[in-house]
Amino acid sequence: MALTYHILDVFTERPFGGNPLAVVLDADPLSSADMQKVAREFNLSETVFVLTPTSAGHTARIRIFTPSRELAFAGHPTLGTAALLAELRTQPQLNGERDAIIALEEEIGSIRVGVRLRSQAAAYGEFDAPKAENTLERLSEPEEISAAVGLIPTEIGFENHKPTLLRGSNTFAFMPVSNLEAMSKVKVAPLHWSRAFTARGVHGVYLYTRQSVRVQSAFHARMFAPDLGVPEDPATGSAAAGFAYVINEFDELPDGTHKRAIEQGIEMGRPSAITLTMMMARNKLETVRIGGHAVRIAEGTLRF
């Protein structure tokens, strides 16, 4: 059996930046065990398997695997797969431009991604993230959680921002860091990490600061998920979606539409750019939208 796969860099306009993603097409013959083996072989943050949709109203059904487990939802696999399917399955208009809605069946539910394709430009996609079903929890034990990421307690927090936890299909801890210098020192300390995060069921820790490398960025971020087989992630759409609730909690957004540019992956040499859009109504966060570019860089044949 031979299956076609593609490699994309997601949340970047240039090859070899952003977060790499493997997408395996026509993967219906594969078992769950097969998919996990393939994801471990690619050894990227996530690998996507494209399957026949169960509903005619959807473009495809997808399953998402890290090197160690399956995920119900993830941001850069959603955006990258939608960009790829738009390129492969839609016809260009007379001027060569294409706009497509790609409807994906994921374990968490249906996700619709708007994709814009233009000649001589990277594909751009945007989707409404699943709504958080839980409220933010405050994280205490500052000595333990700071030690877990190789920092001291005084380097955690800025302004009124404090460490928080948001539970869901992917549970993230959000840790504000005082400045870029402290961010550059972050390193997972396994023993402290196990007590501070693994024991709480945390999948990933998202660290952020208002200081940024790029002028246009509102936040600089790093994300670590060693329990998922991801030592550090260059760009994390699902964490950025959860981060919207953190921003609203501490920055108290007024009603209206608010956009924030988030940079990530810079310390890894894979700079990424995520556009986070938050829509507030009646003092509530009604919609969280994740946007970014994707570049197809390779394709090949997977043989079994």
SESEMI-16226 format. One line per 3 residues: number of its first residue (from 1); their letters; for each residue x, y, z of N, C-alpha, C. Coordinates in pm, whole numbers, plus 50000, padded with zeros to 5 digits. Layout:
! SESEMI-16226
NUM = A = X,Y,Z,X,Y,Z,X,Y,Z  ...
END
This chain:
! SESEMI-16226
1 = MAL = 50085,49880,50000,50000,50000,50000,50088,50125,50000  50050,50223,49917,50125,50349,49910,50028,50466,49925  50061,50560,50011,49978,50677,50035,50060,50804,50013
4 = TYH = 49996,50905,49956,50062,51033,49933,50060,51117,50060  50172,51183,50087,50176,51277,50200,50236,51409,50154  50203,51515,50227,50257,51648,50203,50312,51703,50333
7 = ILD = 50414,51786,50323,50470,51857,50438,50444,52006,50417  50387,52070,50518,50362,52214,50513,50427,52280,50633  50467,52404,50616,50504,52489,50728,50388,52584,50754
10 = VFT = 50340,52586,50877,50216,52655,50911,50245,52772,51006  50167,52877,50990,50183,53004,51062,50312,53075,51019  50340,53065,50891,50452,53137,50832,50423,53160,50684
13 = ERP = 50481,53265,50628,50470,53291,50485,50591,53239,50408  50692,53188,50480,50817,53147,50416,50849,53002,50452  50903,52926,50357,50944,52789,50389,51047,52786,50500
16 = FGG = 51041,52678,50579,51136,52649,50686,51121,52742,50806  51008,52807,50817,50970,52876,50938,50843,52811,50990  50782,52871,51090,50655,52821,51141,50663,52681,51197
19 = NPL = 50548,52613,51199,50537,52480,51258,50517,52377,51148  50611,52284,51129,50595,52184,51023,50483,52087,51053  50416,52043,50947,50301,51954,50958,50307,51851,50847
22 = AVV = 50285,51724,50880,50270,51619,50780,50121,51589,50763  50076,51578,50639,49937,51545,50609,49936,51423,50517  49876,51314,50561,49867,51191,50484,49727,51183,50424
25 = LDA = 49720,51173,50292,49591,51170,50222,49538,51027,50209  49405,51017,50190,49338,50889,50162,49379,50782,50264  49372,50819,50391,49426,50733,50498,49323,50636,50555
28 = DPL = 49210,50617,50490,49105,50528,50543,49154,50387,50573  49246,50330,50492,49289,50193,50522,49371,50177,50649  49419,50287,50707,49508,50277,50822,49432,50258,50952
31 = SSA = 49487,50177,51040,49432,50162,51174,49487,50274,51263  49429,50286,51381,49480,50385,51476,49625,50357,51511  49660,50230,51526,49798,50193,51557,49892,50231,51443
34 = DMQ = 49845,50211,51318,49925,50252,51202,49951,50402,51205  49846,50478,51233,49859,50624,51234,49958,50669,51340  49952,50608,51457,50046,50646,51563,50190,50614,51522
37 = KVA = 50210,50501,51455,50345,50465,51409,50396,50566,51307  50308,50608,51216,50348,50705,51114,50382,50839,51179  50299,50883,51274,50325,51009,51344,50458,51003,51417
40 = REF = 50488,50888,51476,50616,50873,51546,50731,50875,51446  50709,50821,51327,50813,50821,51224,50841,50962,51173  50737,51040,51147,50758,51179,51104,50820,51261,51218
43 = NLS = 50777,51233,51341,50831,51298,51460,50816,51450,51456  50707,51497,51400,50672,51639,51404,50574,51663,51518  50546,51788,51547,50452,51817,51655,50321,51743,51633
46 = ETV = 50270,51749,51508,50149,51675,51473,50155,51623,51331  50087,51511,51310,50065,51454,51177,49914,51435,51160  49863,51472,51043,49720,51463,51014,49695,51350,50915
49 = FVL = 49585,51277,50936,49542,51172,50845,49405,51213,50790  49396,51224,50658,49274,51271,50592,49191,51150,50551  49065,51149,50596,48975,51036,50575,48848,51083,50503
52 = TPT = 48772,50988,50454,48642,51019,50393,48548,51073,50499  48480,51185,50472,48389,51241,50574,48268,51152,50595  48211,51157,50714,48089,51081,50741,47966,51155,50693
55 = SAG = 47978,51286,50671,47867,51368,50622,47906,51431,50489  47812,51432,50396,47838,51489,50263,47863,51638,50269  47824,51703,50377,47843,51846,50390,47984,51885,50432
58 = HTA = 48072,51787,50456,48208,51816,50498,48308,51782,50388  48418,51853,50388,48523,51828,50290,48598,51700,50322  48627,51678,50449,48704,51561,50490,48688,51540,50639
61 = RIR = 48720,51419,50683,48736,51390,50826,48885,51378,50851  48932,51432,50962,49075,51423,50991,49098,51370,51132  49211,51303,51147,49258,51260,51278,49398,51317,51297
64 = IFT = 49427,51362,51419,49549,51435,51449,49628,51359,51555  49755,51334,51526,49841,51260,51618,49970,51338,51646  50010,51343,51771,50145,51383,51807,50231,51256,51800
67 = PSR = 50362,51264,51826,50441,51141,51827,50400,51040,51934  50319,51084,52032,50286,50991,52141,50138,50966,52161  50048,51048,52102,49905,51027,52128,49819,51102,52027
70 = ELA = 49689,51068,52025,49594,51136,51937,49535,51256,52009  49507,51362,51932,49444,51483,51985,49305,51500,51923  49213,51553,52003,49078,51580,51952,49075,51704,51864
73 = FAG = 49168,51797,51887,49174,51921,51811,49312,51981,51826  49359,52047,51721,49483,52125,51729,49478,52230,51619  49539,52345,51645,49524,52459,51556,49603,52451,51428
76 = HPT = 49734,52426,51437,49812,52429,51312,49780,52310,51221  49742,52192,51272,49693,52088,51181,49563,52124,51111  49473,52193,51183,49347,52235,51121,49373,52332,51009
79 = LGT = 49453,52434,51034,49478,52537,50934,49560,52480,50817  49665,52404,50847,49749,52351,50741,49676,52253,50651  49595,52165,50709,49520,52069,50628,49419,52140,50540
82 = AAL = 49351,52240,50595,49253,52315,50515,49321,52385,50398  49438,52445,50421,49511,52512,50313,49549,52413,50204  49596,52296,50245,49634,52194,50148,49514,52147,50066
85 = LAE = 49403,52115,50133,49285,52066,50061,49228,52173,49969  49235,52298,50009,49189,52406,49921,49275,52411,49795  49406,52393,49809,49494,52394,49693,49468,52275,49602
88 = LRT = 49444,52159,49660,49431,52037,49582,49292,52017,49522  49189,52069,49588,49053,52031,49551,48965,52144,49499  49016,52264,49490,48935,52375,49439,48994,52425,49308
91 = QPQ = 48908,52478,49223,48949,52529,49094,48973,52679,49101  49080,52728,49036,49105,52873,49036,49000,52949,48957  48974,53073,48999,48886,53161,48924,48964,53218,48807
94 = LNG = 48898,53302,48725,48960,53353,48603,49090,53427,48631  49096,53497,48743,49216,53574,48776,49319,53492,48854  49295,53362,48868,49388,53276,48939,49368,53274,49089
97 = ERD = 49276,53355,49140,49252,53360,49283,49147,53257,49323  49159,53209,49446,49063,53112,49498,49028,53145,49642  48900,53139,49673,48853,53149,49811,48769,53024,49837
100 = AII = 48796,52958,49945,48728,52831,49972,48692,52820,50119  48582,52750,50145,48546,52709,50281,48570,52559,50291  48661,52521,50377,48693,52380,50398,48633,52337,50531
103 = ALE = 48540,52241,50525,48472,52193,50645,48534,52060,50689  48592,52060,50807,48665,51943,50857,48591,51879,50974  48575,51749,50966,48524,51672,51080,48643,51634,51168
106 = EEI = 48644,51681,51293,48749,51647,51387,48684,51579,51507  48766,51519,51591,48713,51450,51709,48633,51545,51797  48672,51673,51799,48603,51771,51883,48474,51820,51819
109 = GSI = 48457,51798,51688,48339,51846,51617,48377,51902,51482  48283,51975,51422,48303,52032,51288,48374,52167,51298  48478,52185,51216,48553,52311,51210,48551,52359,51065
112 = RVG = 48504,52482,51043,48502,52542,50909,48617,52642,50898  48697,52625,50793,48815,52709,50773,48799,52787,50643  48807,52918,50651,48808,53000,50531,48951,53011,50480
115 = VRL = 48972,52978,50353,49107,52978,50295,49111,53074,50177  49215,53158,50175,49237,53252,50065,49364,53213,49993  49352,53185,49861,49467,53147,49779,49491,53256,49674
118 = RSQ = 49613,53303,49668,49652,53405,49571,49783,53362,49504  49798,53393,49376,49920,53357,49305,50039,53430,49367  50151,53361,49375,50276,53417,49428,50265,53458,49575
121 = AAA = 50174,53394,49648,50159,53427,49790,50125,53299,49866  50162,53296,49993,50128,53181,50077,49978,53178,50103  49922,53058,50114,49781,53044,50148,49756,53104,50287
124 = YGE = 49638,53164,50303,49600,53218,50433,49469,53152,50476  49464,53105,50600,49343,53043,50652,49301,53102,50784  49173,53090,50814,49119,53144,50939,49001,53058,50981
127 = FDA = 48992,53028,51111,48880,52947,51159,48839,52992,51298  48711,52969,51330,48660,52994,51464,48695,52876,51553  48765,52902,51661,48808,52795,51751,48690,52744,51833
130 = PKA = 48694,52617,51873,48590,52565,51964,48586,52648,52092  48467,52670,52144,48454,52750,52265,48501,52672,52388  48565,52742,52478,48608,52681,52604,48486,52654,52691
133 = ENT = 48480,52534,52748,48366,52497,52831,48392,52521,52979  48517,52552,53013,48553,52572,53153,48607,52713,53175  48608,52754,53299,48661,52885,53333,48808,52871,53373
136 = LER = 48877,52983,53371,49018,52984,53409,49033,52954,53559  49135,52876,53591,49171,52850,53730,49305,52918,53759  49318,52975,53876,49445,53036,53914,49542,52927,53961
139 = LSE = 49668,52940,53922,49771,52846,53963,49851,52906,54079  49862,52831,54186,49941,52877,54301,50077,52805,54299  50140,52791,54413,50273,52731,54424,50373,52796,54328
142 = PEE = 50399,52927,54343,50488,52996,54249,50628,52937,54242  50680,52888,54354,50814,52831,54351,50817,52705,54265  50715,52622,54277,50713,52496,54204,50693,52518,54055
145 = ISA = 50596,52602,54017,50570,52618,53874,50681,52696,53804  50745,52788,53873,50857,52859,53812,50977,52766,53796  51003,52682,53896,51114,52587,53888,51093,52488,53774
148 = AVG = 50968,52455,53744,50937,52359,53637,50981,52409,53500  50992,52542,53485,51035,52599,53357,51170,52670,53369  51243,52641,53476,51378,52692,53491,51388,52839,53527
151 = LIP = 51282,52897,53585,51283,53038,53622,51268,53052,53773  51282,53174,53822,51259,53203,53963,51125,53273,53977  51062,53270,54094,50927,53327,54109,50916,53472,54065
154 = TEI = 51018,53554,54083,51009,53696,54046,51005,53715,53895  51039,53611,53818,51032,53621,53671,50897,53579,53616  50809,53535,53704,50674,53494,53664,50576,53605,53697
157 = GFE = 50498,53647,53596,50397,53750,53615,50443,53886,53567  50350,53965,53519,50374,54105,53486,50239,54177,53496  50246,54307,53528,50123,54386,53547,50030,54307,53640
160 = NHK = 49905,54288,53599,49813,54210,53682,49803,54064,53637  49881,54021,53539,49874,53885,53485,49937,53785,53581  49862,53680,53612,49908,53573,53699,49893,53437,53629
163 = PTL = 49965,53334,53671,49952,53202,53609,49810,53146,53622  49762,53086,53513,49627,53030,53509,49627,52895,53438  49515,52826,53450,49496,52695,53388,49360,52694,53321
166 = LRG = 49354,52643,53197,49227,52629,53126,49214,52485,53081  49116,52415,53138,49096,52274,53107,49008,52258,52983  49034,52153,52906,48956,52124,52787,49013,52001,52719
169 = SNT = 48980,51982,52589,49035,51868,52516,49187,51874,52516  49241,51996,52511,49382,52020,52538,49389,52114,52657  49446,52069,52767,49454,52151,52888,49587,52224,52891
172 = FAF = 49579,52359,52897,49700,52440,52895,49713,52520,53025  49838,52530,53072,49872,52628,53175,49928,52750,53104  49887,52868,53147,49932,52994,53087,50017,53068,53190
175 = MPV = 50141,53094,53155,50235,53154,53249,50289,53285,53194  50249,53399,53253,50307,53527,53212,50452,53536,53261  50538,53586,53174,50680,53598,53206,50719,53744,53196
178 = SNL = 50806,53788,53283,50832,53930,53299,50889,53998,53175  50978,53931,53102,51042,53997,52988,51105,53893,52895  51160,53943,52783,51222,53855,52684,51346,53785,52738
181 = EAM = 51421,53852,52823,51540,53790,52880,51504,53666,52959  51400,53674,53040,51355,53557,53115,51302,53450,53020  51232,53490,52915,51179,53392,52819,51292,53312,52754
184 = SKV = 51405,53376,52730,51516,53308,52665,51578,53201,52754  51553,53207,52884,51612,53113,52979,51523,52993,53007  51400,52992,52955,51305,52886,52988,51358,52750,52944
187 = KVA = 51350,52653,53035,51393,52517,53009,51316,52423,53100  51265,52314,53043,51186,52218,53122,51276,52146,53222  51233,52146,53348,51299,52070,53454,51208,51951,53487
190 = PLH = 51241,51830,53439,51146,51718,53443,51086,51687,53580  51165,51686,53686,51112,51650,53818,51010,51752,53866  51044,51879,53857,50949,51984,53897,50829,51986,53803
193 = WSR = 50853,51963,53674,50744,51963,53576,50640,51857,53610  50687,51740,53645,50596,51630,53677,50503,51667,53791  50557,51730,53895,50475,51767,54010,50384,51886,53978
196 = AFT = 50437,51983,53906,50362,52107,53882,50256,52091,53774  50284,52011,53670,50195,52009,53554,50141,51870,53519  50227,51770,53509,50178,51636,53473,50074,51588,53572
199 = ARG = 50099,51610,53701,50005,51566,53804,49871,51638,53795  49868,51757,53735,49743,51832,53719,49672,51800,53588  49729,51711,53507,49668,51678,53379,49690,51783,53272
202 = VHG = 49796,51864,53288,49827,51969,53191,49896,51908,53070  49845,51941,52949,49906,51890,52827,50023,51977,52781  50011,52108,52799,50115,52199,52754,50119,52324,52839
205 = VYL = 50236,52387,52844,50253,52512,52919,50288,52622,52819  50205,52725,52818,50217,52837,52725,50268,52957,52802  50391,52999,52771,50452,53113,52838,50443,53234,52746
208 = YTR = 50416,53350,52803,50396,53469,52720,50446,53595,52791  50485,53692,52712,50525,53823,52764,50483,53929,52664  50463,54052,52714,50427,54161,52623,50547,54210,52543
211 = QSV = 50667,54192,52594,50784,54230,52516,50793,54139,52394  50826,54198,52279,50831,54118,52157,50952,54154,52073  50988,54062,51985,51098,54085,51892,51051,54167,51773
214 = RVQ = 50931,54135,51724,50874,54206,51610,50789,54322,51659  50802,54435,51592,50727,54554,51632,50577,54529,51625  50532,54452,51525,50389,54433,51504,50326,54332,51600
217 = SAF = 50407,54263,51680,50354,54160,51770,50307,54221,51901  50193,54172,51949,50143,54215,52080,50198,54128,52192  50230,54001,52160,50283,53908,52260,50391,53820,52197
220 = HAR = 50485,53780,52280,50588,53682,52245,50557,53557,52327  50555,53439,52263,50513,53317,52332,50608,53201,52305  50608,53107,52400,50673,52977,52383,50578,52872,52441
223 = MFA = 50580,52749,52385,50492,52645,52435,50567,52513,52443  50557,52448,52560,50625,52323,52586,50521,52216,52621  50534,52097,52560,50441,51987,52587,50516,51854,52588
226 = PDL = 50610,51835,52679,50690,51711,52678,50607,51585,52701  50494,51597,52772,50411,51479,52796,50338,51433,52670  50334,51519,52567,50275,51481,52438,50382,51442,52337
229 = GVP = 50507,51437,52381,50616,51408,52289,50661,51530,52211  50628,51651,52260,50664,51775,52192,50749,51858,52288  50881,51850,52279,50966,51925,52372,50937,52075,52370
232 = EDP = 50926,52133,52248,50881,52272,52231,50812,52283,52096  50706,52364,52092,50624,52378,51972,50651,52514,51909  50676,52519,51776,50704,52648,51712,50583,52740,51700
235 = ATG = 50463,52683,51695,50340,52763,51685,50224,52677,51730  50139,52730,51816,50034,52650,51879,49900,52722,51870  49821,52688,51768,49693,52754,51748,49593,52727,51859
238 = SAA = 49589,52602,51909,49491,52570,52014,49524,52644,52142  49653,52660,52174,49691,52735,52293,49661,52883,52274  49683,52935,52153,49649,53075,52126,49500,53100,52144
241 = AGF = 49418,53000,52106,49273,53013,52125,49239,53022,52273  49302,52938,52354,49281,52946,52499,49335,53075,52558  49441,53125,52499,49504,53249,52546,49407,53367,52535
244 = AYV = 49313,53360,52443,49213,53466,52430,49139,53487,52562  49109,53379,52632,49038,53389,52759,49128,53451,52868  49258,53426,52857,49352,53487,52950,49359,53638,52926
247 = INE = 49369,53677,52798,49374,53819,52765,49249,53889,52816  49135,53829,52793,49011,53892,52837,49003,53900,52990  49052,53798,53057,49048,53796,53204,49128,53910,53264
250 = FDE = 49248,53932,53213,49337,54029,53277,49334,54167,53211  49306,54173,53081,49304,54302,53012,49164,54361,53001  49063,54285,53039,48924,54332,53046,48884,54403,52915
253 = LPD = 48873,54324,52810,48842,54378,52678,48701,54435,52674  48682,54552,52612,48547,54606,52593,48478,54535,52477  48348,54557,52463,48274,54499,52352,48333,54547,52220
256 = GTH = 48332,54457,52120,48388,54488,51989,48484,54380,51944  48555,54407,51837,48651,54312,51780,48793,54355,51811  48873,54262,51860,49010,54292,51901,49104,54193,51835
259 = KRA = 49211,54242,51773,49310,54157,51708,49443,54170,51780  49510,54056,51797,49642,54053,51857,49732,53963,51772  49850,54012,51738,49949,53931,51668,50041,53866,51770
262 = IEQ = 50059,53735,51757,50141,53659,51851,50259,53600,51777  50379,53623,51826,50499,53562,51769,50540,53444,51855  50589,53339,51791,50629,53217,51862,50737,53149,51779
265 = GIE = 50811,53058,51837,50910,52979,51765,51041,53049,51737  51058,53171,51783,51178,53248,51751,51302,53186,51814  51291,53142,51939,51406,53079,52006,51446,52948,51937
268 = MGR = 51354,52887,51864,51381,52761,51795,51436,52783,51655  51443,52908,51611,51483,52935,51473,51373,52908,51373  51247,52900,51420,51132,52879,51331,51027,52984,51362
271 = PSA = 51054,53110,51327,50961,53217,51361,50822,53195,51304  50723,53218,51388,50583,53195,51352,50501,53319,51385  50391,53336,51313,50301,53449,51336,50157,53398,51338
274 = ITL = 50089,53418,51449,49949,53378,51465,49866,53504,51485  49757,53515,51409,49663,53625,51427,49548,53576,51514  49531,53639,51629,49424,53605,51722,49320,53715,51719
277 = TMM = 49196,53679,51684,49086,53775,51679,48985,53737,51786  48947,53835,51867,48853,53813,51977,48733,53905,51961  48615,53849,51963,48492,53926,51947,48415,53925,52078
280 = MAR = 48399,54045,52135,48332,54060,52263,48192,54117,52243  48096,54065,52317,47959,54117,52315,47898,54098,52454  47839,54204,52506,47776,54200,52639,47874,54150,52745
283 = NKL = 47996,54201,52735,48103,54169,52831,48140,54021,52833  48112,53951,52723,48148,53809,52713,48229,53787,52586  48322,53692,52593,48400,53653,52477,48316,53558,52393
286 = ETV = 48262,53609,52283,48169,53532,52202,48238,53445,52096  48344,53498,52034,48410,53427,51925,48560,53445,51936  48631,53334,51915,48778,53337,51908,48818,53282,51771
289 = RIG = 48894,53360,51698,48931,53321,51561,49083,53315,51550  49132,53209,51487,49275,53188,51468,49306,53198,51319  49408,53278,51285,49445,53293,51145,49595,53285,51124
292 = GHA = 49633,53247,51002,49775,53241,50969,49797,53184,50830  49921,53193,50786,49958,53143,50654,50010,52999,50662  50017,52934,50547,50074,52800,50537,50142,52786,50401
295 = VRI = 50258,52718,50402,50338,52700,50282,50363,52550,50262  50332,52500,50143,50360,52359,50113,50505,52347,50066  50583,52261,50131,50726,52255,50098,50772,52119,50045
298 = AEG = 50694,52013,50062,50740,51881,50015,50620,51789,50000  50640,51684,49920,50542,51577,49910,50614,51448,49877  50548,51337,49908,50611,51208,49883,50515,51094,49898
301 = TLR = 50567,50974,49900,50488,50853,49908,50525,50775,50034  50424,50739,50109,50441,50660,50230,50409,50516,50196  50502,50425,50220,50485,50285,50180,50470,50195,50303
304 = F = 50378,50100,50292,50354,50004,50400,50387,49863,50350
END
